[in-house]
Amino acid sequence: MGEHKPRWYGGCAPGAQFAGTPVGAQLLWREPALWVCGNWHSQHVRTLERDGARIAVLGPCSATDDDVGCALTASDVAAVARTWSGSHTVVRLTGRGHLEVLADAAAASPLYLVNTPSGSVWGSSSFALSALVGGRVDLAWLAAYLRDKHSPAPGRSAWTGVTPVPPGHMLTLGAETGPSAVPWWSPARRSSHEASTALRRALSEGIRVRVEGVPATADLAGMDSTTVTLLATQYGPITGVTLHPAGITSGGDMQYAQALSAPGLTHEPFPLSTQHLPFTVADVPLPVTDEPAPSTAVWSMFSDQLGTMVTAGSRSHLTGDGGDNLFSPAPAHLANLARRGHWARMLGDAMHWARLRRQSPRPLIAAALRGNALRIGRPDFGHPKWLTASVPEMSAPTGSDAAKALVAELRVVARSAYAEIQLADACGLALHNPYFDGAVLDAVVSAPIEQRYSACQYKPMLADTFADLLPDAHRARAAKGLMVGDFHLGIRRNLRRVLGLADGRLAALGIVDPVPLRATVHAAALGAETIWPPLLSVLAAEAWLEAIEHTPGVEWTQTAPSPASA
């Protein structure tokens, strides 16, 4: 598999003395500089200039050229852009010389900022920007990640000196003023019908701008990916890829995939063998990403899948990631019900939810009565016994608002999933997660609680919104298979490698104690009950540090190239 450069973009503040750009970048503007790196679809990089003002839309976006023109001259660019589907960043240079950068509402296209002696530089890759400020991993961020990857250290990225721009905020940069960020997005409120209409439009348009006129593939497994695949077939031929154990061609995801038929849909099974087991050394070295990628443990499988799709001609791949977070979240609505005094509904939903998961309803009811929506139904694994570093105070919203809890959770997952996009870039494939689009999030959280949460129906909002699209069997499907056994087997077959990861760079930094970590690895290899999330996080972090060690940082030139003529 050939080497491919990751896609990202960035720019400088107006009036900044910083004249550098990343090596190989395509310069879109000068004064202030704006660039893109990597191989972008032409429709995913659009610029417009008129009467001294400029605007750029970077990433897949449903806006028409007229829409972009309206945003260029609007008094409030965010009010126009918030209706656009896709995952993108809007950059506008006003006639007054202020640069406005809209950070994606869902954090699926994260933004970062560094302050150099020559001025501020922003961009969509924290790893790339880190080269300007020393290229050092932020150990406090790393400790928080190892404690609980869903509770990030506030105001930090994985790289020292690289600050995240809060999602849903507008970053403003001026020649005379320092950078500032103010919220531009907040959840709307819609009726059930309006919310379903908004969801259908946001998801359909977000998919269209990614696959129209492009050879494309899509995951084809559960309800989420099936919905995405069927929507994609409305805009061109799609190959649906279904993973299955080698030699087993029926049952599970294969049963549902084989039963699905739509014009333009081609089925492509992807058999999994022992070479795809978790923790197996891959033929392709793990690329560097902004932070540890969720799929690190299964990189041998993921990289083979990506390479197979590229060889088959795909240039765009759609996933169903994010669907579970949006449509089957923890029952945070119990806190809303308790606050509003709907005791019967709260108790009934708590008992039903707990019964399905063979748990006691008492923790759910207790959390609902305390009004802590974010903690309801979410396991707290405690402080990992191998984590020795001090952990900064966690960032998490409190209160009984289920919508705020959903937004906070989805943003963390979406930002982490950006690392998956970077992995795919390294293999030459554009990976897209439409459920992480800001417009999709806006549609879902705008719906009444009764539409989003149900103790009796699986993913009610998704199933009802696309009832005309999904076959009855797929709408009735309530779960997918688990791969826990594969992880036990993968550790057992690759025990020497995993033990090496357990006693490596993190141990040398004094962040983890290898003795209890290696004991946990041995127990997992023997098939003992294992709390996987913290173990997978520490092993992914070690593999990430290894990739950093073997990868040079992004090079920056001191003289900016000429802007693209287009």
N, C-alpha and C positions, 0 to 999 in steps of 0.2 A: 504494500500500500504506500503510495507516494506521500511526500510531506506536503501538508497544506497549512496555510497561515490562518489563524483564528480571525473571525470577523469581529470587529469592534469599531467604535468611533469616539471622537473627542474633540476638544478645542481649547482655546485660550480665552482669558478674559480680555475685554476691550482695553487697549492701552498698555497691555502687559509687554514687558521688554523681552519675554521669553520668545525666542525665534525658532525653536526646535520643533521637529515633528518626528513621529516614529519612522524608522527606516522602512521603505516600501509603501508608505501611506499615499493615498490619493487625496490631494488637497482640494477641497470644495470652495473655500473662501480664504481670503487674506484679510488681516486687520479687522476683526480678530480671526485667527486661523481656525478652520474647521476641517476635519479630515475623516476619512474612513479607511479601515485596513481590512484586508482579506477580500474574498471573492463574493461580491454582493449581487443579487438579482437587480437588474436595472430599475425595476419598479419599486424597489425597496430603498432607494436613495433618490430623493426628489428635492430640488431646490428651486426657489423663485426669488427674483429681485425686482423691486419696483420703487421708484422715487426715493432711493437711498435706504430703503428697508429691505431686509432679506428674511427668508424663512427656509428651513430645511425640515423634511420629514424623513427620519431614519428608521428603517424597519418596516415590516409588513403593515400596511395601513389601508383602510377602505376609502379614505378621502379621495374625492375627485380633484382634478386640477382646479375647478372652480371653488371647491371647498378650501383648498390650500390658499387660493387667492383671497378668499374671505377672511381666513385666519390671519393673513399677512397684515390686513388693514384694520382688523377688529380692535376695539378698545380693550377687550379682554380675550386674549388668545385662548385661554383655557376654556372659556364658555363655549367656544366653537369646537375645539378639539376633543372635548370630553365625549362627544357623540360618535367619534370615529372608532371603528372596530380594528382589531389587530394588536400587535405588541410592538410599540415604537416609541421614539423620543422626538418631540417637537422642539426645534430651536429657532428662535426669532431674534433678529437684531433690529431694534426699533430705530426710527429716524432720529431719536434723541441719543443714540449710541449705547443703549442698554441691551445686554444680551439676556434673553429669557430662555430657560431650558426647563421643559416640563418633564419631571420624573414620572414614569409610569405608575398608575394608581395601584397596581397589583405587585410591583417589584419584579415582574418577569423580565424587564429590561432595566436592570439596576444601574444607577449612576454613582460616581465617586468623584471626589475633589481632593486635589493636593495643592498646598501653598508652597511655592518655591520662592527663593530670593528675587526672582525676576517676574513673579506674578502667579496668578492662580491658573491651574490647568484642570479640566474636568474630562471624564471619559467613562465608557461603559465597561472597562476592564480594570479592576483594582490591581491585578498582577502587572499589567502594562504600565500603569501609573506609578507603581512602587519603585520602578527603576529610577525615577526622578528624585526619590527621597531615601535612597539607601538600599531598597530591596530586601527589607528585613520582615520576617513573619512577626505579627503581633502576638506575643505569648499570652497576654491577658485574654485576647479574643479566643485563642486556641484553648485555654483552660476552660472558658465558658462553653465552648463547643463540646469539649469532652465531658463536661458536667451534664449538659442537656443541649443538643444541637438545635432544639426548637425554642430556646431561650437565649438569644444572642446577647453579648455584652453591648450595652447601649452606646451609640455614637462611634463604634469601632468597626473596622473591616478586618480581614485576615492579615492585613499588611500595615505595619507601623507607618504613621503619617498619612495614610490614605483614609479619608473620612467618607462614609456613605451619605449620599443625599437622601433624606427621608422620602419614601415612596409617596406619591400623591402630592408632592410639593413642587413649587416652581423655584428653581435656582435663578437668582438674578445677579449678574456680574456687570460692574460698571468701571469706567476708567478712573473715577474719583472716589468710588466707594468699594468696600470689601464685599465679599460674597454674602448673600442672605438667602434664606429659604422660607417661604410661607406656604401654607396649604392651599392647593387649588381644587382638590377633590374631597367631597364628603358624600356618604351614601344618600341616594335619592329614596323616595318613598312612592311606591306604586301599588295599584290594585293587583289582584292575582292575574287578571287578563293582561294588564299592561306589562307586568313583570315577565310573563311568559312570552309576550310579543317581543319585548326587549331582548330576552335571552335568545330567542330564535334568530333575531336579526343579528345580534352581536356574534354568536357562534358561527352562523352561516357565512356572514361576510368575512369574519376573521379567517375562516378556512378558505374561502374563495381567493383571497389575495395571496395565499400561500401556494395554491396548487394550479391555478388557472394558467394553462399554457406551459406547464412544467411537468416533466416526468416525475411522478410522485408515488410514494408508498405510504402505508399506514399500519399501525398495530391493529390487530383484529382479535379481540379476546372478550372482555366483559361489556357491560352496557355502555360504559363511557366511550371506549374506543370504537365500538360498533356504531354509535351515534355519529362520531366524527367521520368514520369511513363512509357511511351512507350519505352524509352531507357532502363529502368530498366528491363522490361519484356524480353529483349534479353539475360539476364544473370540469369534468374530464376523466379519462381512464385512471383507475387507482388499483394498485396491487395491495391486497390485504395480507399481512404477514402474521402468521399464528405460530407461536412457539409450542412445542410438544415434545415429550420424551421420545427419543429414537425408538422405533419399533412399535409405538403405541399411536395409532392413527384414528382412534375413535374415543368418544367420551370427553369430558372436560371442555376446554375452549374449542377443541377441534370439532366437537359435536355441534356447537352453536355456529362456528365459522362455516362448516360444510352445509349447514341448513340455510345460510344466508345467500340470497341471490338478488342482484341489482344490475341494471345496465351499466357496463363499463367496469364492473368489479371482477378482478382476477384473484384467485386464491393462491397463496404461496406458503406452504408449510415450512417451518424452520426446525428441523429435528435437533434436539439437545442430547449430547453424548457426554461421556466422562470428561472430555476436554473442555467442556463448558461449566464444570462444577465450580462453585465459589472458591476463590483464593487460588485457582489454578493460574500458573504463569501464562500470560497471553503472548501471542506472536508479535503483537504491537505494544511497545512500551507505553505505560500510562502517561498521557500528556499532562502538562501543568495546567491547572485551572485556577480560577480566582480563590477557590476554597475547596476542601475535600468534596468530591462528587459522590452523590448517593449510590451510584452504581459501581463504586470502586471494587467492592468484593467480587462482583460478577463481570469485571472488565474483560475477562477471557471470552465470555459469552457475548457481551454487548459489542465488543470490537469486531468479533466475527460476524455478528448480525449486520453491523454498519457496513463492513467491507463487502458482504454479500449483496446488500442492496445497491451499493455504489457500482459494483461490477455489473449488476443487472440494468444499470442505467438510471437509477433514481437520483434525483437532485434535491428532493424535498421529502421529508418523512414526518408524518403526523403521529402524535401519541395521544393517549387518553389520560395522561398524568394530570392530576389536579381534580379529576372528576369525583374521586372519593372525598377529598377535602371539601368540595363545594356542596355536594348533594347527599353525602352520608357522614356528616360531621358528628362529633360528640354532642350529646343532648344539652347544649348550652342554653337552649330555650327554657329549660326547667327554672333557671333563675328569673327569667322574665315572667313566667307563670306565677312563681312564688311572690314576686314583687307586686303583681297585679291582683293577688289574692285568688287565683284560679287553682285552689287546692286540689280539687278532685282530678282535674286534668293533669296537674303536676305529679300527683301521687301515682295515677294510672300509667302515665308515660314512663315514669321512673321504674316502676315495677316491671312493665313490659320490656323496656330496654335491657334491664338487668337480667330478666328471665332468658332472653334470647342469647345472652352472653354468659349465662350460668354464673352470675355474680350476685352479690347482695345489693339491694337497692339503697341501703342505708347511707353509704358514702355519697351517692348521687343526691339524695334528699338533703343530707347535711350541707353539701356544697351549695345546693340551690337556696337553702335557708340563709346561708352566709352571704349569698348574692355574688359569689365569685364564678362568673360564667366561664372564664377561661379554663378553670381547673376541673369543671364537671366532666366526668367520664374520661379524663386524660390521666394515664398512669404516671405516678411519680416514682422513678426508679431509685431515688436517693442519690447520695454522693458515691460514685464508683469507688470501690475499696482500693483500686490501684491509682487513683488520681491524688497526687500529693501537692500540686500547685494550688495556691489560693485563687479563688474564683471571684471576679468582680460582681457587684450587685446586678442581679438579673433585670432585664427590661420586659415587663409584661403588664398589659392593661388590667385593671380590676373593674368590678362592677357587674351589674346584672344584664348588660346589653349583649345579647347573643350576636348581633350583627358586628359589633366591635370585636368580639372574640373571634368570629369567623375571619374578619379582615386581617387581624393580627396573625392568626395561624397561617392563612393562605400566603401572606407576604413572606413569611420565613421560608415556607416550602418552595414558593416560586423563585425566590432569590437563590436558594440552594440548587434548584433545577437548572439554573442558568449554567452551572458547571457541566451539566449533561450536554447542553448545547455546545459548549466549548470542546468537549470530548468528540462530539460528532463532527465539528468543524475540522478537527485534526485529521479526520478520516475522509474529508471531502464531501460531507453530507450536511445539508441544512436541516436541523432538527427543530420541530415546532410543537409547542404545547398550548393549543388554543384555549384550554380551560383556564389557563393562567392569564388570559387577556384582561385588561382593565375593564373593558366594556362588559365582558361576561361577569366579572365580579360585581360590577355596578348593578347589573340586572338581577343577579341572585340575591344580593343583600337588600335590594329594594322591595322584595316580595314579603307579604305578610308571613309571620312565623308559622301559621297553620299550613301554608303552602310549602315551606321549606323543611319542616320537621314532621315526621310521622312515626309513631311507634308500631304501626301495622303495615306500612307500605315501604318498599325499598326504593330509595331515591325518588320520592314522589314528584318533585318539580321537574326533573329531567324526563322521567317516564311520561308524565302528563303533557309536557310541552311538545314532545316529539312522538306522541301516541300514534300519529298517522304515518310515521316513518319507521318506527321499530316494530318488528314482528312480535306477536303476542308472547311467544316463547322467550324472547330476549327481554321483554318488559317484565316477565314473571321471574326471571332469573335473579336470585338474591345474593349470590356470593360467588367467589372464585376460589380456586385451589390455593393452598399454601405451599411454600417451598422450604419449610423448616428442616425437613429431613435432608434436603440437598445441602444445607449449610453444615449440618453435623458431618455428613459424608465428605463434603469439601474440605473441612478442617482436618478430618482424619487422614485423607489421602495426601494433603499438603501440609502435614503437621510441622515438618522442619521449617518450611518457609514462614508459616504463621508464627511459630515460636521466635523466629528471627525478627519478625515485625514487632513482637511483644517486648523485645529487648534491644531496641535500636536508638534512634535519634531522640524520641520523646524521653526515654530513660536517661540518655546522656544529658539532656537539658534539665533533668530533675523534675519533669512534669508528671511522670508516672513512675510507680514502683513496679519493676518487672516481675517480682516474685508472685504477688497475688494475681497479676495479669496472666502470667504463664500457667498458673494453677487453674484459672478459669478456662484458658484455651485447652488444657489437657482434659478438663471435665467435659467441655463441649465435644471434644473428639471422641469421648467415650459414650456420648449420647445423653449426658445428664441434662436435666431441664436448665435452659440457659436464658438469661435476660439479654436478648440480642441487641437492642438499640445501642446501649453504651459500648458494648464490645465491638460492634461494627464501626462505631464512630472512632474509637481509638485505633483500630487497624487501618481504617481509611485515612486517618490523619498521618499515620506513620508512612503509608504508601505515598501520600501526597508530598510529605517532606522529602522522601527519596526522589520523587520526580523533580522537585525543585532543585535538589542538589545536582542533578544530572542535566539540567536545562539552563542555558544562559538567559539572562534577563532581556527584556525588549530593548533594542538599540534605538537611540534617538539621535537625529542629525541636528546640527546647529544652524543649518540654512534650510528654510522651508522650500519645497519644490513648487513649481508653477501650478496654479489652480487648473483643474480639468476644464477643458473648453466647453463641455456640456453643462 
